[in-house]
Amino acid sequence: MSYLQKIADNYATDILGDNAIFYLGEIYQTYKKDDEKAKAMYEKIILEYKDSTFAIEARKRYRKLRGDIN
C-alpha cells in the first residue's frame, strides 16, 4: 500500500496515477474494510480522472458504498 500511495502522491499525473488510486480504493474496500477511505479514492478517480478506464467501475463502487445501489 505504501508503494501505491507513493505513486498516487508523487506521480498522480503519470500514466499509473489512476491505477494506483483505484487499487488503493480496492484495498481499502476489500481488505481493510474502510469504506470511507475507499469512497475517497473512488471519488478522486471520478472527479480528477474522468477519462480513466477505471472511471465507470469507480463510479459504480462509489455509489454502492454511498448506499445508492445494492
N, CA, C and O atoms as a MOPAC input file, in Angstrom:
PM7 MOZYME 1SCF
protein

 N      0.81600 1    -1.18800 1     0.00000 1
 C      0.00000 1     0.00000 1     0.00000 1
 C      0.86200 1     1.25500 1     0.00000 1
 O      0.50100 1     2.25700 1    -0.61800 1
 N      1.98700 1     1.20800 1     0.68200 1
 C      2.83400 1     2.40100 1     0.72800 1
 C      3.38300 1     2.73200 1    -0.65100 1
 O      3.54000 1     3.90400 1    -0.99400 1
 N      3.67600 1     1.70900 1    -1.43900 1
 C      4.14700 1     1.92800 1    -2.80300 1
 C      3.06100 1     2.59900 1    -3.64400 1
 O      3.33700 1     3.55600 1    -4.36700 1
 N      1.84500 1     2.10500 1    -3.55100 1
 C      0.72900 1     2.70300 1    -4.29300 1
 C      0.46200 1     4.13100 1    -3.83700 1
 O      0.17900 1     5.00600 1    -4.65600 1
 N      0.55200 1     4.36500 1    -2.53700 1
 C      0.34100 1     5.71600 1    -2.01600 1
 C      1.42500 1     6.66400 1    -2.51200 1
 O      1.14700 1     7.82300 1    -2.81900 1
 N      2.64700 1     6.17800 1    -2.59100 1
 C      3.75200 1     6.99800 1    -3.09100 1
 C      3.50700 1     7.37400 1    -4.56100 1
 O      3.75400 1     8.51300 1    -4.95700 1
 N      3.02800 1     6.43600 1    -5.35700 1
 C      2.70100 1     6.73000 1    -6.75600 1
 C      1.57800 1     7.75900 1    -6.82200 1
 O      1.65500 1     8.71600 1    -7.59300 1
 N      0.54500 1     7.56800 1    -6.02300 1
 C     -0.59700 1     8.48400 1    -6.02400 1
 C     -0.19000 1     9.88900 1    -5.59300 1
 O     -0.69300 1    10.87300 1    -6.13300 1
 N      0.71200 1     9.98700 1    -4.63100 1
 C      1.13700 1    11.29300 1    -4.12400 1
 C      2.11300 1    12.00100 1    -5.06000 1
 O      1.97400 1    13.19600 1    -5.32000 1
 N      3.09000 1    11.27200 1    -5.55800 1
 C      4.18500 1    11.89000 1    -6.30200 1
 C      4.03900 1    11.83500 1    -7.81800 1
 O      4.63300 1    12.65100 1    -8.52300 1
 N      3.26800 1    10.89600 1    -8.32300 1
 C      3.16200 1    10.72300 1    -9.76700 1
 C      1.70500 1    10.63500 1   -10.21400 1
 O      1.36800 1     9.84200 1   -11.09300 1
 N      0.86000 1    11.43600 1    -9.61800 1
 C     -0.57700 1    11.37800 1    -9.90000 1
 C     -0.89300 1    11.67900 1   -11.36400 1
 O     -1.87900 1    11.17200 1   -11.90100 1
 N     -0.07600 1    12.49200 1   -12.00700 1
 C     -0.34200 1    12.82800 1   -13.41100 1
 C      0.28600 1    11.83400 1   -14.36800 1
 O      0.07500 1    11.93000 1   -15.57700 1
 N      1.04200 1    10.89600 1   -13.86300 1
 C      1.66300 1     9.87800 1   -14.68600 1
 C      0.62500 1     8.86200 1   -15.14000 1
 O     -0.50300 1     8.86200 1   -14.64700 1
 N      0.99300 1     8.01300 1   -16.06000 1
 C      0.05900 1     7.03700 1   -16.62100 1
 C     -0.44000 1     6.03600 1   -15.57100 1
 O     -1.52400 1     5.47300 1   -15.72500 1
 N      0.32300 1     5.81700 1   -14.53000 1
 C     -0.08000 1     4.86900 1   -13.48800 1
 C     -0.77400 1     5.52700 1   -12.30400 1
 O     -1.13800 1     4.83800 1   -11.35200 1
 N     -0.96400 1     6.82300 1   -12.33800 1
 C     -1.58300 1     7.53200 1   -11.22300 1
 C     -2.98100 1     7.04400 1   -10.91100 1
 O     -3.30100 1     6.76700 1    -9.75500 1
 N     -3.82000 1     6.93700 1   -11.93600 1
 C     -5.19400 1     6.48800 1   -11.70300 1
 C     -5.23900 1     5.01900 1   -11.29700 1
 O     -6.10200 1     4.61600 1   -10.51800 1
 N     -4.31600 1     4.22300 1   -11.81900 1
 C     -4.25000 1     2.81700 1   -11.41600 1
 C     -3.98500 1     2.70500 1    -9.91400 1
 O     -4.66100 1     1.95700 1    -9.20800 1
 N     -2.99800 1     3.45200 1    -9.44000 1
 C     -2.62800 1     3.39400 1    -8.02200 1
 C     -3.78700 1     3.81700 1    -7.13600 1
 O     -4.05300 1     3.18200 1    -6.11600 1
 N     -4.47500 1     4.87800 1    -7.51600 1
 C     -5.59400 1     5.36900 1    -6.70800 1
 C     -6.74000 1     4.35900 1    -6.69900 1
 O     -7.33800 1     4.10900 1    -5.65200 1
 N     -7.04600 1     3.78300 1    -7.84800 1
 C     -8.11300 1     2.78700 1    -7.90600 1
 C     -7.76200 1     1.55800 1    -7.06300 1
 O     -8.60200 1     1.05400 1    -6.31600 1
 N     -6.52800 1     1.08000 1    -7.18300 1
 C     -6.12100 1    -0.10100 1    -6.41600 1
 C     -6.10600 1     0.18000 1    -4.91600 1
 O     -6.41700 1    -0.70300 1    -4.11600 1
 N     -5.74700 1     1.40500 1    -4.53100 1
 C     -5.83600 1     1.77100 1    -3.11500 1
 C     -7.28800 1     1.70800 1    -2.64200 1
 O     -7.56500 1     1.20200 1    -1.55400 1
 N     -8.20100 1     2.21000 1    -3.44100 1
 C     -9.61500 1     2.13200 1    -3.09700 1
 C    -10.08100 1     0.69900 1    -2.94700 1
 O    -10.83300 1     0.36300 1    -2.03200 1
 N     -9.62300 1    -0.13600 1    -3.85600 1
 C     -9.99100 1    -1.55200 1    -3.80900 1
 C     -9.44200 1    -2.22900 1    -2.54900 1
 O    -10.13500 1    -3.03100 1    -1.92400 1
 N     -8.22100 1    -1.91400 1    -2.18400 1
 C     -7.62300 1    -2.48100 1    -0.97100 1
 C     -8.36500 1    -1.99700 1     0.27200 1
 O     -8.67500 1    -2.78700 1     1.16400 1
 N     -8.64700 1    -0.70000 1     0.32500 1
 C     -9.39400 1    -0.17000 1     1.47600 1
 C    -10.76900 1    -0.81900 1     1.58500 1
 O    -11.22100 1    -1.12900 1     2.68700 1
 N    -11.43000 1    -1.02500 1     0.46500 1
 C    -12.77500 1    -1.59200 1     0.48700 1
 C    -12.76100 1    -3.07800 1     0.81600 1
 O    -13.53800 1    -3.53500 1     1.65500 1
 N    -11.90100 1    -3.82400 1     0.17500 1
 C    -11.93000 1    -5.27600 1     0.27400 1
 C    -11.18700 1    -5.82500 1     1.48800 1
 O    -11.70700 1    -6.68000 1     2.20600 1
 N     -9.99200 1    -5.34000 1     1.71200 1
 C     -9.14500 1    -5.94100 1     2.74200 1
 C     -9.14500 1    -5.17900 1     4.06100 1
 O     -9.15100 1    -5.78700 1     5.13100 1
 N     -9.13700 1    -3.86500 1     3.98900 1
 C     -9.08300 1    -3.05100 1     5.20000 1
 C    -10.47300 1    -2.75500 1     5.76900 1
 O    -10.59600 1    -2.34200 1     6.92200 1
 N    -11.50500 1    -2.96200 1     4.97200 1
 C    -12.89800 1    -2.71000 1     5.37600 1
 C    -13.10300 1    -1.26400 1     5.83400 1
 O    -13.87400 1    -1.00000 1     6.75700 1
 N    -12.40600 1    -0.33600 1     5.18200 1
 C    -12.51800 1     1.08100 1     5.49000 1
 C    -13.24500 1     1.75800 1     4.32400 1
 O    -12.62200 1     2.26000 1     3.38900 1
 N    -14.57300 1     1.75700 1     4.40400 1
 C    -15.38600 1     2.25300 1     3.30900 1
 C    -15.21600 1     3.75100 1     3.05600 1
 O    -15.33800 1     4.19700 1     1.91600 1
 N    -14.94000 1     4.52300 1     4.08700 1
 C    -14.77800 1     5.97100 1     3.91100 1
 C    -13.53000 1     6.29200 1     3.08300 1
 O    -13.57800 1     7.14400 1     2.19500 1
 N    -12.42800 1     5.62000 1     3.36700 1
 C    -11.21600 1     5.84600 1     2.58400 1
 C    -11.38400 1     5.31500 1     1.16500 1
 O    -10.88200 1     5.91100 1     0.21200 1
 N    -12.08800 1     4.20000 1     1.02500 1
 C    -12.35000 1     3.65700 1    -0.30800 1
 C    -13.19500 1     4.63700 1    -1.11500 1
 O    -12.91100 1     4.88000 1    -2.28800 1
 N    -14.22600 1     5.20100 1    -0.49800 1
 C    -15.05800 1     6.19100 1    -1.18100 1
 C    -14.23300 1     7.39300 1    -1.62200 1
 O    -14.43000 1     7.91600 1    -2.71800 1
 N    -13.32100 1     7.82600 1    -0.78100 1
 C    -12.47400 1     8.97000 1    -1.11400 1
 C    -11.60000 1     8.66900 1    -2.33900 1
 O    -11.41600 1     9.53100 1    -3.19800 1
 N    -11.07300 1     7.46400 1    -2.41600 1
 C    -10.24700 1     7.07800 1    -3.56900 1
 C    -11.08800 1     7.00800 1    -4.83900 1
 O    -10.67600 1     7.50300 1    -5.88800 1
 N    -12.26000 1     6.39800 1    -4.74500 1
 C    -13.13200 1     6.29400 1    -5.91700 1
 C    -13.61800 1     7.67000 1    -6.36500 1
 O    -13.72300 1     7.93900 1    -7.56100 1
 N    -13.90900 1     8.52800 1    -5.41300 1
 C    -14.35300 1     9.87900 1    -5.74500 1
 C    -13.24600 1    10.65400 1    -6.45800 1
 O    -13.51200 1    11.43600 1    -7.37100 1
 N    -12.02200 1    10.43300 1    -6.03700 1
 C    -10.88800 1    11.09500 1    -6.68600 1
 C    -10.76900 1    10.64600 1    -8.13800 1
 O    -10.49100 1    11.46000 1    -9.02000 1
 N    -10.97300 1     9.37700 1    -8.38700 1
 C    -10.95800 1     8.87100 1    -9.76800 1
 C    -12.06100 1     9.54500 1   -10.57500 1
 O    -11.82400 1    10.00300 1   -11.69300 1
 N    -13.26600 1     9.60600 1   -10.01400 1
 C    -14.41800 1    10.17500 1   -10.71000 1
 C    -14.19400 1    11.64400 1   -11.05500 1
 O    -14.51300 1    12.08000 1   -12.16100 1
 N    -13.65000 1    12.39900 1   -10.12100 1
 C    -13.51500 1    13.83800 1   -10.31300 1
 C    -12.25600 1    14.25400 1   -11.06800 1
 O    -12.29400 1    15.19100 1   -11.86500 1
 N    -11.15700 1    13.57500 1   -10.82700 1
 C     -9.88200 1    14.00800 1   -11.38700 1
 C     -9.41000 1    13.20500 1   -12.58700 1
 O     -8.53500 1    13.65900 1   -13.32400 1
 N     -9.96600 1    12.03100 1   -12.79600 1
 C     -9.53400 1    11.16700 1   -13.89400 1
 C    -10.75200 1    10.71700 1   -14.70600 1
 O    -11.00400 1     9.51900 1   -14.83800 1
 N    -11.48600 1    11.65200 1   -15.23400 1
 C    -12.73400 1    11.35100 1   -15.93700 1
 C    -12.54800 1    10.44500 1   -17.14900 1
 O    -13.45800 1     9.69900 1   -17.50900 1
 N    -11.38200 1    10.50300 1   -17.77800 1
 C    -11.11200 1     9.68600 1   -18.96300 1
 C    -10.44000 1     8.35900 1   -18.63900 1
 O    -10.04700 1     7.62100 1   -19.54300 1
 N    -10.31000 1     8.06100 1   -17.37200 1
 C     -9.65300 1     6.83200 1   -16.94900 1
 C    -10.49400 1     5.61500 1   -17.31800 1
 O    -11.72300 1     5.67600 1   -17.37100 1
 N     -9.80400 1     4.51700 1   -17.57100 1
 C    -10.50900 1     3.26400 1   -17.81800 1
 C    -11.19500 1     2.75500 1   -16.55300 1
 O    -12.06900 1     1.89100 1   -16.62600 1
 N    -10.80500 1     3.28300 1   -15.40000 1
 C    -11.39700 1     2.88700 1   -14.12600 1
 C    -12.57800 1     3.76200 1   -13.71800 1
 O    -13.21800 1     3.48000 1   -12.70500 1
 N    -12.88100 1     4.79800 1   -14.46500 1
 C    -13.90200 1     5.77200 1   -14.06600 1
 C    -15.28200 1     5.13900 1   -13.89500 1
 O    -15.97500 1     5.43500 1   -12.92200 1
 N    -15.68500 1     4.29200 1   -14.80500 1
 C    -17.01600 1     3.67300 1   -14.72900 1
 C    -17.10600 1     2.73900 1   -13.52600 1
 O    -18.08700 1     2.76600 1   -12.78400 1
 N    -16.08100 1     1.91600 1   -13.33900 1
 C    -16.08700 1     0.98800 1   -12.19800 1
 C    -15.99700 1     1.75000 1   -10.87400 1
 O    -16.64300 1     1.37600 1    -9.89400 1
 N    -15.20300 1     2.81100 1   -10.84800 1
 C    -15.09900 1     3.62600 1    -9.63400 1
 C    -16.44200 1     4.26000 1    -9.30200 1
 O    -16.82300 1     4.33100 1    -8.13300 1
 N    -17.16000 1     4.72000 1   -10.31600 1
 C    -18.48200 1     5.32000 1   -10.10100 1
 C    -19.45200 1     4.29000 1    -9.53900 1
 O    -20.22200 1     4.60600 1    -8.63200 1
 N    -19.43000 1     3.07800 1   -10.05200 1
 C    -20.30200 1     2.00700 1    -9.54400 1
 C    -19.99800 1     1.69500 1    -8.08200 1
 O    -20.90500 1     1.58500 1    -7.25700 1
 N    -18.72200 1     1.55700 1    -7.77600 1
 C    -18.33000 1     1.21600 1    -6.41000 1
 C    -18.63100 1     2.36700 1    -5.44900 1
 O    -19.04800 1     2.13900 1    -4.31400 1
 N    -18.42000 1     3.59300 1    -5.90400 1
 C    -18.71600 1     4.76000 1    -5.06800 1
 C    -20.19500 1     4.81100 1    -4.73200 1
 O    -20.56400 1     5.03600 1    -3.57900 1
 N    -21.04100 1     4.60600 1    -5.72400 1
 C    -22.48700 1     4.61900 1    -5.48700 1
 C    -22.91300 1     3.49400 1    -4.56900 1
 O    -23.80600 1     3.67400 1    -3.74100 1
 N    -22.29000 1     2.34100 1    -4.70200 1
 C    -22.62900 1     1.22000 1    -3.82800 1
 C    -22.22700 1     1.52100 1    -2.38400 1
 O    -22.99200 1     1.25500 1    -1.45600 1
 N    -21.03700 1     2.07000 1    -2.19700 1
 C    -20.59000 1     2.41400 1    -0.84500 1
 C    -21.41900 1     3.52600 1    -0.23200 1
 O    -21.62700 1     3.56100 1     0.98100 1
 N    -21.89200 1     4.43400 1    -1.07600 1
 C    -22.70600 1     5.54600 1    -0.59100 1
 C    -24.12100 1     5.08400 1    -0.25400 1
 O    -24.83900 1     5.75400 1     0.48900 1
 N    -24.51900 1     3.93700 1    -0.80300 1
 C    -25.83800 1     3.38100 1    -0.49700 1
 C    -26.88500 1     3.65400 1    -1.54500 1
 O    -28.06600 1     3.38700 1    -1.32400 1
 N    -26.47500 1     4.18500 1    -2.69100 1
 C    -27.43900 1     4.47900 1    -3.74800 1
 C    -27.95000 1     3.21300 1    -4.43900 1
 O    -29.11400 1     3.14000 1    -4.83200 1
 N    -27.07200 1     2.22000 1    -4.58200 1
 C    -27.46100 1     0.96600 1    -5.22400 1
 C    -27.04900 1    -0.19700 1    -4.33100 1
 O    -26.24500 1    -0.04100 1    -3.41200 1
 N    -27.61000 1    -1.35700 1    -4.61400 1
 C    -27.27700 1    -2.56200 1    -3.82600 1
 C    -26.23000 1    -3.38200 1    -4.49100 1
 O    -25.83500 1    -4.42300 1    -3.96600 1

